[in-house]
Amino acid sequence: MKIYVCLKHVPDTAANIRPLAGASFDESVKFIVNPYDEYALEQALKIRESGADAEVVAVTAGREAAVSTLRTALAMGADRAIHVKTDTYFMEALETARLLHEAISRDGSPDLILTGRQSVDAEGMQIPYRLGVLFDLPVAVNVASFSMAEGLVTVEREIEGDLREVIEMSLPCIVGATRGLNHPRCATLPDMMKAKKKEIRVIPQADLGPEPAASVVELLELKTVPDRGRGKMLVGSPDEMARDLVRILRENKTL
């Protein structure tokens, strides 16, 4: 059984991102494995550890620095990794999905593809669905519970209203993990040392064919979120606070 886990190399959520000219930013900040993708990787490892004859392959599309995310995945327990090496950090979801699809298809026939529900940088939430179209496979995203038996995958996915939807899919299929699915393990120092000897196959982006003729989305500029100011506490009786609130709203032209 081949399980492919799609990962993204992203800035740490605690990092202070400083935009530069155009669509670039100061990349000297700490980078990590996309947190949602860690749930996907942990689930793949749990499947293998449950006794399934499975190979776990970590896959990413990104610049040279993204190799550190793959090393982390290998230290956590992935058997090997594939790095589609690109020249740019930001790629539209259409191109990212194409590269992942090509890399996986040329490596083998997937029995299960696991991803995170979204990335914490762009938050596009498109990759699982686009891979589903390219592979012509069923997709379930926002998955918080997973089980597999006799060629069937049963998942519970979170939907609106604090509800969960139960979906059953036959293998092969694509699953997008979310928080609560499991508790991702931390790699130990010995695991990190062993990971240095594991295989990372590097594929230049150009080797996977030409990009689509026309881009669907173009990122023009990055901007910091403007300071919205501090909250103001209203005091007095309910009637007085209500009058003050109406006055403030009128002064700010929100009424």
VEXRO-318429 format. One line per field, with one value per residue: residue number from 1; residue in three letters; x, y, z of N, C-alpha, C in turn. Coordinates in steps of 0.05 Angstrom, whole numbers. Each point is the difference from the previous one (the first is absolute). Example, Ala and Ser with C-alpha at 12.3 -4.5 7.8 and 13.67 -1.06 7.14 Angstrom:
2
num <- (1, 2)
residu <- (ALA, SER)
n.u <- (264, -7)
n.v <- (-114, 21)
n.w <- (156, -14)
ca.u <- (-18, 16)
ca.v <- (24, 24)
ca.w <- (0, 1)
c.u <- (18, -15)
c.v <- (24, 22)
c.w <- (0, 14)
// end
This chain:
255
num <- (1, 2, 3, 4, 5, 6, 7, 8, 9, 10, 11, 12, 13, 14, 15, 16, 17, 18, 19, 20, 21, 22, 23, 24, 25, 26, 27, 28, 29, 30, 31, 32, 33, 34, 35, 36, 37, 38, 39, 40, 41, 42, 43, 44, 45, 46, 47, 48, 49, 50, 51, 52, 53, 54, 55, 56, 57, 58, 59, 60, 61, 62, 63, 64, 65, 66, 67, 68, 69, 70, 71, 72, 73, 74, 75, 76, 77, 78, 79, 80, 81, 82, 83, 84, 85, 86, 87, 88, 89, 90, 91, 92, 93, 94, 95, 96, 97, 98, 99, 100, 101, 102, 103, 104, 105, 106, 107, 108, 109, 110, 111, 112, 113, 114, 115, 116, 117, 118, 119, 120, 121, 122, 123, 124, 125, 126, 127, 128, 129, 130, 131, 132, 133, 134, 135, 136, 137, 138, 139, 140, 141, 142, 143, 144, 145, 146, 147, 148, 149, 150, 151, 152, 153, 154, 155, 156, 157, 158, 159, 160, 161, 162, 163, 164, 165, 166, 167, 168, 169, 170, 171, 172, 173, 174, 175, 176, 177, 178, 179, 180, 181, 182, 183, 184, 185, 186, 187, 188, 189, 190, 191, 192, 193, 194, 195, 196, 197, 198, 199, 200, 201, 202, 203, 204, 205, 206, 207, 208, 209, 210, 211, 212, 213, 214, 215, 216, 217, 218, 219, 220, 221, 222, 223, 224, 225, 226, 227, 228, 229, 230, 231, 232, 233, 234, 235, 236, 237, 238, 239, 240, 241, 242, 243, 244, 245, 246, 247, 248, 249, 250, 251, 252, 253, 254, 255)
residu <- (MET, LYS, ILE, TYR, VAL, CYS, LEU, LYS, HIS, VAL, PRO, ASP, THR, ALA, ALA, ASN, ILE, ARG, PRO, LEU, ALA, GLY, ALA, SER, PHE, ASP, GLU, SER, VAL, LYS, PHE, ILE, VAL, ASN, PRO, TYR, ASP, GLU, TYR, ALA, LEU, GLU, GLN, ALA, LEU, LYS, ILE, ARG, GLU, SER, GLY, ALA, ASP, ALA, GLU, VAL, VAL, ALA, VAL, THR, ALA, GLY, ARG, GLU, ALA, ALA, VAL, SER, THR, LEU, ARG, THR, ALA, LEU, ALA, MET, GLY, ALA, ASP, ARG, ALA, ILE, HIS, VAL, LYS, THR, ASP, THR, TYR, PHE, MET, GLU, ALA, LEU, GLU, THR, ALA, ARG, LEU, LEU, HIS, GLU, ALA, ILE, SER, ARG, ASP, GLY, SER, PRO, ASP, LEU, ILE, LEU, THR, GLY, ARG, GLN, SER, VAL, ASP, ALA, GLU, GLY, MET, GLN, ILE, PRO, TYR, ARG, LEU, GLY, VAL, LEU, PHE, ASP, LEU, PRO, VAL, ALA, VAL, ASN, VAL, ALA, SER, PHE, SER, MET, ALA, GLU, GLY, LEU, VAL, THR, VAL, GLU, ARG, GLU, ILE, GLU, GLY, ASP, LEU, ARG, GLU, VAL, ILE, GLU, MET, SER, LEU, PRO, CYS, ILE, VAL, GLY, ALA, THR, ARG, GLY, LEU, ASN, HIS, PRO, ARG, CYS, ALA, THR, LEU, PRO, ASP, MET, MET, LYS, ALA, LYS, LYS, LYS, GLU, ILE, ARG, VAL, ILE, PRO, GLN, ALA, ASP, LEU, GLY, PRO, GLU, PRO, ALA, ALA, SER, VAL, VAL, GLU, LEU, LEU, GLU, LEU, LYS, THR, VAL, PRO, ASP, ARG, GLY, ARG, GLY, LYS, MET, LEU, VAL, GLY, SER, PRO, ASP, GLU, MET, ALA, ARG, ASP, LEU, VAL, ARG, ILE, LEU, ARG, GLU, ASN, LYS, THR, LEU)
n.u <- (17, -6, 11, -11, 18, -18, 24, -2, 21, -7, -3, 15, -22, 21, 8, 16, -20, 22, -21, 9, 15, -22, 3, 21, 14, 7, 15, 11, -27, -8, 7, -24, -6, -15, -10, -18, 22, 7, -25, 4, 24, -9, -22, 16, 15, -23, -7, 25, -1, -23, 21, -10, 2, 9, 4, 12, -10, 18, -17, 18, -11, 25, 10, 25, -9, -18, 25, 1, -21, 12, 22, -17, -12, 24, 7, -24, 10, -2, -6, -11, 13, -18, 20, -22, 24, -10, -5, -26, -5, -11, -16, -14, -23, -7, 21, -5, -26, 5, 17, -17, -19, 16, 9, -24, -11, 22, -7, -26, -15, -12, 2, 15, -12, 18, -16, 8, -18, 22, 12, 18, 13, -5, -4, 10, 7, 19, 23, -13, -15, 20, 12, -23, 0, 26, -4, -21, 4, -14, -11, 12, -9, 17, 16, -16, -9, 16, -12, 13, -16, 12, 19, -12, -3, -3, -10, 7, -15, 14, -25, -15, -3, 26, -4, -4, 12, -13, 24, -9, 26, 0, 20, 17, 9, -11, 16, -15, 21, -12, 1, 11, 10, 22, 21, 9, 17, 18, 15, 13, 21, -3, -26, 8, 17, -19, -15, 25, -5, -24, -14, 10, -20, 19, -22, 16, -11, 20, 8, -18, 12, -11, 2, -24, -12, -21, 11, -11, 20, 3, 20, -12, -10, 19, -20, 10, -12, -17, 12, -17, 21, -2, -11, -23, 5, -26, -4, -14, -24, -18, -17, 18, 5, -27, -4, 20, -11, -25, 9, 13, -21, -14, 17, -1, -24, -6, -13)
n.v <- (-24, 18, 13, 19, 15, 19, 12, 20, 13, 7, 26, 0, -11, -3, -3, 21, -3, 6, 12, -8, 5, 9, -25, 13, -16, 10, -16, 19, 1, -11, -23, -11, -25, 4, 12, 7, 4, 9, 8, 9, 10, 10, 7, 9, 11, 9, 5, 9, 13, 3, -4, 21, -14, 22, 15, 16, 15, 17, 19, 16, 23, 7, 22, 5, 21, -7, -6, 21, 8, -8, 12, 19, -2, -1, 21, 9, -9, 20, -18, 18, 17, 17, 13, 12, 5, 21, 20, -3, 18, 22, -21, 5, -6, 11, 16, 6, -1, 14, 15, 2, 5, 16, 12, -1, 9, 15, 3, 0, -21, 23, -12, 19, 23, 9, 20, 24, 9, 13, 20, 5, -1, -15, -22, -10, -21, -2, -5, -8, 21, 16, -12, 4, 24, 5, -11, 15, 11, -15, 22, -1, 24, 11, -21, -7, -20, -21, -17, -22, -13, -22, 17, 5, 26, 1, 24, 16, 17, 21, 7, 18, 18, -4, -6, -26, -3, -23, -5, -17, -5, -9, -17, 16, 17, 23, 4, 21, -1, -1, 21, -17, -3, 11, -11, 18, -19, 1, 8, -22, 6, -24, 6, 24, -14, -18, 22, 7, -25, 10, -13, 21, -6, 13, 14, 11, 23, 8, -20, 14, 10, 13, 24, 3, 1, -1, 18, -14, -2, 26, -6, 23, -2, 0, 1, 15, -13, 19, 17, -15, 6, 12, -19, 10, 3, -8, 22, -5, 11, -20, 19, 7, -26, -4, 24, -7, -24, 11, 17, -20, -16, 21, 5, -27, 12, -14, 22)
n.w <- (0, -19, 21, -14, 13, -7, 1, 17, -10, 25, 1, 21, 11, 16, -25, 2, -17, -13, -12, -24, -21, -11, -10, 8, 17, 23, -14, 16, 1, 22, -14, -4, 8, -21, 21, -19, -14, 24, 2, -25, 6, 23, -15, -19, 19, 10, -26, -5, 23, -12, -17, -11, -22, 12, -21, 17, -20, 10, -8, -11, -5, -3, 10, -4, 14, -18, -6, 16, -13, -22, 9, 6, -24, -10, 16, -7, -24, -18, -19, -16, -16, -10, -11, -7, -11, 12, -16, 3, 20, -10, -1, -22, 12, -23, 2, 26, -5, -22, 14, 20, -18, -14, 22, 10, -22, -2, 25, -2, 6, 7, 24, 11, -3, 17, 7, 5, 16, 9, -13, 19, -24, -21, 15, -22, 14, -19, 12, 22, -4, -4, 21, 13, -12, 6, 24, -2, 24, 17, 11, 24, 7, 18, -5, 20, -16, 3, -17, -2, -17, -10, -5, 24, -5, 27, -6, 20, -14, 10, 6, -11, 20, 2, -25, -2, -23, -2, -11, -18, -4, -24, 5, -13, 18, 4, 21, 7, 15, 24, 16, 17, -25, 9, 12, -19, -6, 19, -19, 7, 16, 11, 2, 10, 15, 5, 3, 9, 6, 5, -19, -12, -15, -13, -6, -19, 6, -14, 16, 12, -21, -20, 10, 12, -24, 17, 16, 20, 17, 4, 16, 6, 25, 19, 18, 20, 19, -8, 16, 13, 15, 23, 14, 1, 26, -1, 13, 23, 0, -3, 9, 20, 5, -1, 13, 18, 0, 0, 19, 12, -3, 8, 20, 2, -4, 22, 4)
ca.u <- (-17, 16, -14, 14, -8, 8, 8, 9, 20, -13, 11, -11, -24, 8, 20, -9, 5, 5, -2, 20, -12, -17, -11, 21, 1, 25, -1, 19, -15, -1, -20, -8, -20, -28, -12, -21, 13, 11, -21, -2, 23, -3, -19, 14, 17, -17, -9, 22, 6, -22, 5, -3, 24, -2, 23, -8, 17, -5, 3, -5, 8, 10, 27, 21, -3, -22, 11, 0, -27, 1, 17, -17, -19, 16, 6, -25, -5, -5, 21, 17, -13, 3, 1, -2, 14, -10, 16, -15, -14, -29, -11, -29, -8, -2, 27, 9, -14, 11, 27, -3, -12, 21, 20, -12, -7, 24, 13, -15, -29, -7, -23, -12, 14, -8, 9, -13, -24, 9, 26, -4, 9, -19, -27, -17, -18, -7, 17, -13, -21, 13, 12, -22, -7, 21, 2, -27, -5, -18, 14, -13, 17, -7, -4, 8, 0, 8, 4, 3, -3, -9, -1, -18, 8, -23, 9, -19, 10, -13, -16, -10, -18, 12, -10, 19, -11, 14, 3, 15, 12, 17, 27, 15, -15, 16, -10, 12, -1, -3, 8, -16, 1, 19, 20, 25, 23, 24, 24, 22, 26, 9, -17, 10, 25, -6, -13, 20, 8, -23, 0, -16, 2, -4, -10, -4, -27, 0, -1, -27, -16, -4, -22, -24, 4, -9, -4, -27, 4, 26, 5, 12, 13, -6, -2, -6, -27, 1, -7, -28, -3, -8, -28, -8, -20, -21, -9, -24, -24, -5, -9, 23, 18, -13, 2, 28, 6, -12, 16, 26, -5, -6, 25, 16, -15, -9, -29)
ca.v <- (24, 25, 23, 25, 21, 25, 19, 27, 14, 26, 15, -6, 17, 20, 18, 27, 2, 27, 2, 16, 10, -18, -24, -13, 7, -7, -29, -9, -10, -29, -14, -25, -15, 10, -15, -19, -23, -18, -19, -19, -18, -17, -20, -19, -17, -17, -21, -19, -12, -18, -26, 1, 0, 26, 17, 28, 17, 29, 14, 29, 17, 25, 7, -17, -1, -19, -26, -3, -11, -29, -13, -3, -22, -25, -5, -9, -28, -5, -18, 15, 25, 12, 30, 14, 24, 23, 25, 20, -10, 1, -10, -4, -27, -16, -10, -17, -25, -13, -11, -23, -22, -11, -14, -24, -18, -12, -16, -25, 2, 5, -13, 20, 26, 16, 28, 16, 13, 26, 9, 23, 25, 10, -9, -3, -23, -10, -22, -26, -1, 0, -26, -18, 3, -9, -29, -11, -15, 13, 17, 9, 20, 7, -26, -1, -27, -16, -29, -14, -29, -14, 18, 23, 21, 14, 24, 20, 26, 21, 18, 23, -6, -19, -27, -17, -16, -26, -7, -25, 1, -23, 7, 23, 25, 23, 9, 24, -2, 24, -2, -19, -27, -15, 17, -5, -6, 17, -15, 1, 5, -24, 0, 20, -10, -21, 12, 10, -22, -8, 10, 23, 2, 28, 2, 28, 7, -1, -28, -9, 11, 29, 11, 7, 23, 25, -1, 7, 19, 12, 14, 26, 14, -7, 23, -7, 7, 26, 2, 8, 15, -14, 1, 21, -9, 19, 0, 14, -16, -11, 21, 17, -15, -2, 25, 3, -19, 11, 23, -10, -12, 22, 14, -17, -4, -28, 1)
ca.w <- (0, -1, 11, -5, 17, -12, 20, -9, 16, 5, 23, 27, 5, 20, -12, -8, -29, -10, -29, -14, -25, -15, 13, 15, 29, 13, 4, 20, 22, 3, -16, 12, -16, 3, 23, -8, -14, 20, 6, -22, 2, 23, -7, -17, 17, 16, -17, -3, 25, 7, -12, -29, -15, -12, -3, 4, -16, 4, -25, 2, -23, 12, -6, 12, 29, 8, 6, 29, 6, -6, 20, 24, -5, 1, 28, 13, -7, -28, -11, -19, -7, -27, 0, -26, 5, -15, 3, 14, 24, -5, -25, 2, 7, -24, -7, 21, -3, -24, 6, 18, -15, -18, 16, 11, -21, -11, 21, 4, 1, 28, 12, 17, 1, 23, 0, 20, -10, -12, 9, 18, -12, -21, 8, -23, 4, -26, -9, 0, -21, -26, -4, -5, -29, -17, 3, -3, 25, 20, 19, 24, 12, 27, 13, 28, 9, -23, 4, -26, 2, -23, -24, 3, 19, 12, 14, 10, -6, 14, -17, 16, 21, 18, -9, -15, -22, -3, -28, -6, -27, -7, -8, 11, 6, 11, 26, 10, 30, 15, 28, 15, -11, 16, 13, -14, 17, -2, -7, 19, -12, -17, -25, -19, -11, -19, -23, -19, -18, -16, -27, -10, -29, -9, -28, -8, -9, -29, -9, 2, -22, 0, 17, -16, -17, 12, 29, 9, 22, 1, 25, -7, 22, 28, 18, 28, 8, 12, 28, 3, 24, 24, 8, 19, 19, 6, 28, 6, 0, -27, -19, -7, -17, -26, -14, -8, -22, -24, -7, -11, -26, -19, -5, -17, -25, -3, 1)
c.u <- (18, -18, 18, -11, 11, 5, 7, 18, -10, 14, -14, -23, 7, 19, -12, 8, 3, -1, 23, -13, -17, -11, 21, -1, 26, -1, 21, -14, 2, -22, -5, -17, -27, -14, -22, 12, 12, -21, -3, 23, -3, -20, 12, 17, -16, -10, 21, 5, -23, 3, -3, 28, 1, 27, -11, 20, -9, 6, -4, 9, 9, 29, 20, -3, -21, 11, 0, -27, 0, 17, -15, -19, 14, 7, -24, -6, -6, 23, 18, -16, 6, -2, -2, 11, -9, 18, -15, -14, -30, -7, -30, -6, -1, 27, 11, -12, 11, 27, -2, -12, 20, 21, -9, -5, 25, 15, -14, -30, -9, -25, -15, 17, -11, 12, -11, -24, 6, 28, -4, 10, -21, -29, -19, -21, -8, 14, -14, -21, 13, 14, -22, -9, 21, 3, -27, -6, -19, 17, -18, 20, -11, -6, 11, -1, 4, 2, 1, -1, -10, -4, -18, 11, -25, 11, -24, 12, -17, -14, -11, -19, 10, -11, 22, -15, 17, 0, 15, 9, 16, 28, 3, -18, 19, -14, 15, -4, -3, 8, -20, 0, 19, 19, 27, 23, 22, 24, 21, 26, 11, -16, 10, 26, -5, -13, 19, 8, -23, 0, -18, 5, -7, -8, -2, -28, -1, -2, -29, -19, -4, -23, -24, 4, -8, -4, -28, 1, 28, 2, 15, 17, -7, 0, -5, -28, 1, -8, -28, -5, -9, -30, -5, -22, -20, -9, -25, -24, -4, -9, 23, 19, -11, 3, 29, 7, -11, 17, 26, -4, -6, 25, 19, -14, -7, -30, -12)
c.v <- (25, 23, 25, 22, 26, 20, 27, 12, 29, 15, -9, 20, 21, 20, 27, 4, 29, 1, 17, 11, -21, -22, -15, 8, -10, -30, -10, -11, -31, -12, -27, -16, 12, -16, -19, -24, -19, -21, -21, -20, -20, -23, -22, -19, -19, -24, -21, -15, -19, -28, 0, 0, 25, 14, 29, 18, 29, 14, 30, 13, 27, 4, -17, -3, -20, -27, -4, -11, -30, -15, -4, -23, -27, -7, -9, -29, -6, -17, 14, 25, 8, 30, 10, 28, 23, 25, 21, -12, -2, -11, -3, -29, -18, -12, -18, -28, -16, -13, -24, -24, -14, -16, -26, -21, -13, -18, -27, 5, 3, -16, 20, 25, 15, 28, 13, 14, 26, 6, 25, 26, 11, -6, -3, -23, -12, -26, -28, -3, -1, -27, -21, 0, -12, -31, -14, -19, 15, 14, 6, 19, 7, -24, 0, -28, -18, -30, -13, -30, -11, 18, 23, 18, 13, 23, 16, 27, 21, 18, 22, -9, -20, -28, -15, -16, -25, -7, -26, 1, -26, 11, -4, 25, 21, 10, 25, 2, 28, -5, -19, -28, -18, 20, -6, -4, 20, -18, 2, 5, -24, -2, 20, -8, -21, 12, 10, -21, -10, 15, 24, 2, 29, 0, 30, 4, -3, -28, -11, 13, 30, 8, 5, 26, 27, -4, 9, 23, 12, 16, 25, 12, -12, 25, -10, 8, 27, -1, 10, 16, -17, 3, 22, -11, 22, -4, 15, -19, -12, 21, 18, -14, -3, 25, 5, -18, 11, 24, -8, -11, 22, 15, -15, -7, -29, -2, 18)
c.w <- (0, 10, -5, 18, -11, 22, -12, 21, 4, 23, 26, 5, 21, -12, -7, -30, -9, -30, -11, -25, -13, 16, 16, 29, 11, 9, 20, 25, 1, -17, 13, -20, 5, 22, -8, -14, 20, 8, -22, 1, 23, -6, -18, 16, 17, -16, -3, 25, 9, -11, -30, -14, -17, -2, 1, -15, 4, -26, 4, -26, 12, -7, 16, 30, 9, 7, 30, 10, -6, 20, 26, -3, 1, 29, 15, -7, -28, -11, -20, -8, -29, 2, -28, 5, -18, 5, 17, 25, -5, -27, 3, 3, -24, -7, 21, -2, -24, 6, 19, -14, -18, 16, 11, -22, -12, 20, 3, 0, 29, 8, 18, -1, 24, -2, 26, -12, -15, 9, 17, -11, -20, 8, -24, 2, -27, -8, 0, -23, -28, -6, -6, -29, -17, 1, -5, 24, 18, 21, 24, 15, 27, 17, 28, 11, -25, 8, -28, 4, -26, -24, 2, 22, 10, 16, 11, -6, 14, -21, 18, 22, 20, -5, -14, -21, -3, -30, -3, -28, -5, -8, -30, 3, 12, 25, 9, 30, 13, 29, 15, -11, 16, 14, -13, 19, -5, -7, 21, -15, -16, -26, -20, -13, -21, -25, -21, -20, -17, -27, -4, -30, -9, -29, -6, -12, -31, -11, 0, -20, 3, 18, -18, -15, 13, 30, 7, 21, -1, 26, -6, 22, 26, 17, 28, 6, 15, 30, 3, 25, 23, 6, 21, 18, 5, 30, 3, 0, -27, -20, -9, -19, -28, -16, -9, -24, -26, -10, -14, -28, -21, -7, -19, -26, -5, 3, -22)
// end
